[in-house]
Amino acid sequence: VCPETKQPVSLASSEVLTTINERIQLGKLSNLAGAVVKEQVDGVLVRSDGKRAYLVRDDIPIMLVDEAVSLDN
């Protein structure tokens, strides 16, 4: 579940993962703390409302609110 809202999260589609990694590669993805995300990810967990996502690195989901990314573009 999302640590902020307690909504369920689910594994994103491969299309969403590709889009996130493209944004990272272009330097156009920041987390909620405002830091630019620089490392590619293995997966993405999307909150049920589709507004936030939690990145997965080395098969470990980073479930910290400040590390989440916004999917509202």
Phi, psi and omega in degrees: 000159176291129180291342181275310187248349183069015175287151176296152173240154178220156180294130181288158177291165178296331178294317178295316178302315179298315179299315179300313181294327175295317178297321177297313181300324180276356182073026185247024178232123177241150176276177184294339177281351178096000179278139177288131177280126186247340184258135175300156183241158180271336183194173181218131174256122184257132176294150187300334178277355177075009184267335182228154176221149177247130185276151180242123178236134181052040179065018179243117178288134179266093189262050176251134184305313181295338180271350179294159176241150179276138175258002176279107181249000000 
